[in-house]
Amino acid sequence: MAATRPRALPPVMSCTNTKALLDHTTFLAWADALRAEAPALSRAGFLVLLPAPLFDSAVRAFAGTGIAWGAQDVWSDGAPPTGELPAEALAHAGCQAVMCGHHERRRRLGESDTDVAGKAAAAAGQAMVPVVCVGEREEGPAGRAVTAVLDQAAPVLDALPADAPLVWLYEPAWTGGAGAPAPYPQIAEVAAALRERCAGRTGDTRVLYGGAVTPGVLTRALEAGAALDGMGIGRAAHDPAQRAAVTAELLDLLASREQAAAPVPRKAPT
C-alpha cells in the first residue's frame, strides 16, 4: 500500500551519492566517521544515497543519528524486470529518498526525461523524497543551461503531486571532468529559474548544487546570489576535512536563515 503522508524536508540539505565506491567493509568504516559527526551532519540535512547491497548496513549504521539515507535509482514502469527494485521494495527496506535521473544513467542507459518523471512519481507515491538530478551535458552559456534544466524539470512537475516534497540537484554533467564547478552566476540563474517554475507548489521544495563541490563553493555561489538550500557533495564527502568544511558552510547558511526568520523583539514602551 502506498504511503500518502508527505515527508517534511529540512531547511538546509546536503546529499552524497556513493556510486559504487564503497564495499561493505569500507562503508562501515565511513559510517563510523559519519556517526561521530552526526549532530552537525543531521542539522545540515545530510542524505546518503546508496546501492541496494548496502541498505541493510545503513539501517543499523544510521539508526538514531538523524542522518538520512536512500537509493540511487528506482524502477517505475510496471512489473520490474530481474535485477530492478520497485519503489515499494525500497520503502520497505527503509529508504527515505531516491535519486532520479543522474547524468550517468541519462547518458549510458538512455533514460529520458519522461523516465525520470515516472521514477520521481513512483518514489513520491511511497512517501520517499525524489532527488531529481538536472543539468546540461556540455559547457556553454547560462541561458542554454537554464533551458536544458527547465526542459528536464517540466515532466517531473507534471508527474508529481503538488504537495509532494521534491529536491532538485543541479549537477551539470560536464563539471565531472572539468575539475571546477559551473560559473557561480550560472548557478544563480538556474536556481532562480527552478524556484520560479516551482512557485505554485505546496510541497517542500529544495534546490541544491552539485558538481566539483569543494569547500568554498557554497559560499561563493551564495555571494553570487544563488538561492540554494544546500550542496550535493561527491568525493569531498569521503575526505574528513573537506566534509567538515562544507558542513560548516551549510550550518552557517542555516544559522543565517534562522536569524532572518526570528521575530524582532519589540521595544518596551518608555
PEGI-V289343 format. One record per residue. N is the residue number from 1. RES is the residue in one letter. PSI is psi in radians with two decimals (none if undefined). D_FIRST is the distance of its C-alpha to the first C-alpha in Angstrom with 1 decimal. Layout:
BEGIN
n=(N & N)
res=(RES & RES)
psi=(PSI & PSI)
d_first=(D_FIRST & D_FIRST)
END
This chain:
BEGIN
n=(1 & 2 & 3 & 4 & 5 & 6 & 7 & 8 & 9 & 10 & 11 & 12 & 13 & 14 & 15 & 16 & 17 & 18 & 19 & 20 & 21 & 22 & 23 & 24 & 25 & 26 & 27 & 28 & 29 & 30 & 31 & 32 & 33 & 34 & 35 & 36 & 37 & 38 & 39 & 40 & 41 & 42 & 43 & 44 & 45 & 46 & 47 & 48 & 49 & 50 & 51 & 52 & 53 & 54 & 55 & 56 & 57 & 58 & 59 & 60 & 61 & 62 & 63 & 64 & 65 & 66 & 67 & 68 & 69 & 70 & 71 & 72 & 73 & 74 & 75 & 76 & 77 & 78 & 79 & 80 & 81 & 82 & 83 & 84 & 85 & 86 & 87 & 88 & 89 & 90 & 91 & 92 & 93 & 94 & 95 & 96 & 97 & 98 & 99 & 100 & 101 & 102 & 103 & 104 & 105 & 106 & 107 & 108 & 109 & 110 & 111 & 112 & 113 & 114 & 115 & 116 & 117 & 118 & 119 & 120 & 121 & 122 & 123 & 124 & 125 & 126 & 127 & 128 & 129 & 130 & 131 & 132 & 133 & 134 & 135 & 136 & 137 & 138 & 139 & 140 & 141 & 142 & 143 & 144 & 145 & 146 & 147 & 148 & 149 & 150 & 151 & 152 & 153 & 154 & 155 & 156 & 157 & 158 & 159 & 160 & 161 & 162 & 163 & 164 & 165 & 166 & 167 & 168 & 169 & 170 & 171 & 172 & 173 & 174 & 175 & 176 & 177 & 178 & 179 & 180 & 181 & 182 & 183 & 184 & 185 & 186 & 187 & 188 & 189 & 190 & 191 & 192 & 193 & 194 & 195 & 196 & 197 & 198 & 199 & 200 & 201 & 202 & 203 & 204 & 205 & 206 & 207 & 208 & 209 & 210 & 211 & 212 & 213 & 214 & 215 & 216 & 217 & 218 & 219 & 220 & 221 & 222 & 223 & 224 & 225 & 226 & 227 & 228 & 229 & 230 & 231 & 232 & 233 & 234 & 235 & 236 & 237 & 238 & 239 & 240 & 241 & 242 & 243 & 244 & 245 & 246 & 247 & 248 & 249 & 250 & 251 & 252 & 253 & 254 & 255 & 256 & 257 & 258 & 259 & 260 & 261 & 262 & 263 & 264 & 265 & 266 & 267 & 268 & 269 & 270)
res=(M & A & A & T & R & P & R & A & L & P & P & V & M & S & C & T & N & T & K & A & L & L & D & H & T & T & F & L & A & W & A & D & A & L & R & A & E & A & P & A & L & S & R & A & G & F & L & V & L & L & P & A & P & L & F & D & S & A & V & R & A & F & A & G & T & G & I & A & W & G & A & Q & D & V & W & S & D & G & A & P & P & T & G & E & L & P & A & E & A & L & A & H & A & G & C & Q & A & V & M & C & G & H & H & E & R & R & R & R & L & G & E & S & D & T & D & V & A & G & K & A & A & A & A & A & G & Q & A & M & V & P & V & V & C & V & G & E & R & E & E & G & P & A & G & R & A & V & T & A & V & L & D & Q & A & A & P & V & L & D & A & L & P & A & D & A & P & L & V & W & L & Y & E & P & A & W & T & G & G & A & G & A & P & A & P & Y & P & Q & I & A & E & V & A & A & A & L & R & E & R & C & A & G & R & T & G & D & T & R & V & L & Y & G & G & A & V & T & P & G & V & L & T & R & A & L & E & A & G & A & A & L & D & G & M & G & I & G & R & A & A & H & D & P & A & Q & R & A & A & V & T & A & E & L & L & D & L & L & A & S & R & E & Q & A & A & A & P & V & P & R & K & A & P & T)
psi=(2.33 & 2.37 & 2.50 & -0.23 & 2.12 & 2.51 & 2.30 & 2.51 & 2.54 & 2.67 & -0.56 & 2.44 & 2.68 & 2.62 & 2.73 & 2.39 & 1.95 & -0.11 & -2.25 & 0.57 & -0.37 & 2.36 & -3.04 & -0.77 & -0.83 & -0.52 & -0.77 & -0.68 & -0.73 & -0.73 & -0.60 & -0.75 & -0.69 & -0.69 & -0.63 & -0.43 & 0.21 & -0.71 & -0.77 & -0.76 & -0.70 & -0.66 & -0.49 & 0.14 & 0.72 & 2.30 & 2.20 & 2.18 & 2.07 & 2.74 & 2.72 & -0.65 & -0.27 & 0.03 & -0.84 & -0.68 & -0.64 & -0.65 & -0.82 & -0.69 & -0.64 & 0.02 & 2.22 & 0.11 & -0.35 & -0.03 & 2.16 & 2.75 & 2.80 & -2.88 & 2.84 & -0.16 & 2.93 & 2.60 & 2.39 & -0.18 & 1.45 & -2.68 & 2.20 & 2.46 & 3.00 & 2.31 & -0.16 & 2.75 & 2.16 & 2.86 & -0.69 & -0.70 & -0.68 & -0.75 & -0.73 & -0.50 & -0.26 & 0.07 & 2.40 & -0.29 & 2.83 & 2.26 & 2.38 & 2.29 & 0.50 & 2.50 & -0.47 & -0.69 & -0.65 & -0.77 & -0.85 & -0.52 & 0.01 & 0.46 & 2.27 & 2.96 & -0.61 & -0.71 & -0.80 & -0.72 & -0.72 & -0.66 & -0.74 & -0.74 & -0.67 & -0.73 & -0.83 & -0.60 & -0.31 & 0.39 & 0.48 & 2.64 & 2.11 & 2.20 & 1.73 & 2.07 & 2.28 & 2.66 & 2.69 & 2.66 & -0.69 & 2.62 & 2.45 & -2.93 & 2.70 & -0.65 & -0.65 & -0.66 & -0.76 & -0.78 & -0.78 & -0.76 & -0.77 & -0.58 & -0.68 & -0.56 & -0.55 & -0.87 & -0.56 & -0.81 & -0.54 & -0.57 & -0.46 & 2.48 & 2.56 & -0.39 & 0.08 & 2.38 & 2.60 & 2.34 & 2.17 & 2.30 & 1.77 & 1.89 & 1.58 & 2.30 & -0.61 & -0.30 & -0.34 & -0.66 & -0.16 & -0.43 & 0.15 & 2.65 & 2.97 & 2.72 & 2.42 & -0.72 & -0.56 & -0.74 & -0.73 & -0.74 & -0.75 & -0.78 & -0.74 & -0.71 & -0.72 & -0.73 & -0.73 & -0.73 & -0.47 & 0.19 & -0.53 & 0.00 & 2.54 & -0.36 & 2.70 & 2.31 & 2.27 & 2.55 & 2.06 & 2.75 & 2.40 & 2.72 & 1.74 & 0.79 & 2.18 & 2.99 & 2.37 & -0.37 & -0.80 & -0.81 & -0.79 & -0.62 & -0.74 & -0.68 & -0.50 & 0.03 & 0.19 & 2.15 & 1.25 & 2.65 & -0.03 & -2.82 & 2.57 & 2.12 & 2.23 & -2.04 & -0.39 & -0.43 & -0.27 & 0.00 & 2.01 & -0.74 & -0.76 & -0.70 & -0.76 & -0.67 & -0.75 & -0.70 & -0.69 & -0.67 & -0.71 & -0.69 & -0.56 & -0.73 & -0.76 & -0.77 & -0.69 & -0.64 & -0.69 & -0.68 & -0.72 & -0.54 & -0.21 & 2.43 & 2.51 & 2.18 & 2.40 & 2.47 & 2.42 & 2.46 & 2.49 & none)
d_first=(0.0 & 3.8 & 6.4 & 9.2 & 12.3 & 14.8 & 16.5 & 20.2 & 22.6 & 25.9 & 28.9 & 30.4 & 28.6 & 29.6 & 27.8 & 28.9 & 27.9 & 29.4 & 29.3 & 30.6 & 33.3 & 32.2 & 32.1 & 30.9 & 34.3 & 34.9 & 31.4 & 32.1 & 35.4 & 34.1 & 31.3 & 34.1 & 35.9 & 32.9 & 32.4 & 36.0 & 35.4 & 32.1 & 33.5 & 34.7 & 31.8 & 29.2 & 31.3 & 31.4 & 27.6 & 27.9 & 24.9 & 25.3 & 23.7 & 23.9 & 23.7 & 21.2 & 24.0 & 24.5 & 21.0 & 21.8 & 25.1 & 23.6 & 21.5 & 24.8 & 27.0 & 25.4 & 24.1 & 25.8 & 27.6 & 25.9 & 25.8 & 22.5 & 21.4 & 19.2 & 19.4 & 22.1 & 20.1 & 16.8 & 16.5 & 15.2 & 17.0 & 15.2 & 15.4 & 16.8 & 20.4 & 21.8 & 21.9 & 19.1 & 15.9 & 12.7 & 10.9 & 8.0 & 11.0 & 12.9 & 10.6 & 10.6 & 14.3 & 14.8 & 15.6 & 16.1 & 17.4 & 18.0 & 21.4 & 21.6 & 24.9 & 27.3 & 30.8 & 31.3 & 28.3 & 29.5 & 33.0 & 32.7 & 29.6 & 30.2 & 26.9 & 27.4 & 26.5 & 24.1 & 22.4 & 22.2 & 20.7 & 17.9 & 17.2 & 17.3 & 14.9 & 12.4 & 12.9 & 12.8 & 9.5 & 8.2 & 10.9 & 13.4 & 16.9 & 18.4 & 22.0 & 23.6 & 27.0 & 29.6 & 33.4 & 36.4 & 37.5 & 41.2 & 43.3 & 44.8 & 45.4 & 42.9 & 42.6 & 41.4 & 38.8 & 37.5 & 37.3 & 35.4 & 32.8 & 32.3 & 32.0 & 29.2 & 27.5 & 27.6 & 24.8 & 22.5 & 23.2 & 22.8 & 19.3 & 18.0 & 17.3 & 20.5 & 18.9 & 17.0 & 19.0 & 21.0 & 23.7 & 26.4 & 28.5 & 31.8 & 33.1 & 35.9 & 36.0 & 39.8 & 39.9 & 38.9 & 42.4 & 44.3 & 44.2 & 44.0 & 41.5 & 41.5 & 44.2 & 43.3 & 44.2 & 41.9 & 39.0 & 39.8 & 39.9 & 36.5 & 34.8 & 36.5 & 35.4 & 31.7 & 31.9 & 33.7 & 31.1 & 28.3 & 30.4 & 28.3 & 24.9 & 23.6 & 21.3 & 23.0 & 24.8 & 26.9 & 29.5 & 30.7 & 33.5 & 33.6 & 36.3 & 39.3 & 38.4 & 41.0 & 42.3 & 43.7 & 41.6 & 39.4 & 42.6 & 44.4 & 41.5 & 41.3 & 45.1 & 44.9 & 42.7 & 39.3 & 36.6 & 34.4 & 31.8 & 32.3 & 32.7 & 31.2 & 33.3 & 34.1 & 36.7 & 37.9 & 34.9 & 36.5 & 39.9 & 40.3 & 42.9 & 41.2 & 37.8 & 39.5 & 41.5 & 38.5 & 36.6 & 39.7 & 39.7 & 36.1 & 37.0 & 40.1 & 37.9 & 35.7 & 38.8 & 40.4 & 37.4 & 37.3 & 41.0 & 40.8 & 38.2 & 40.2 & 42.1 & 45.8 & 47.8 & 50.1 & 53.8 & 55.4 & 58.0 & 61.5)
END
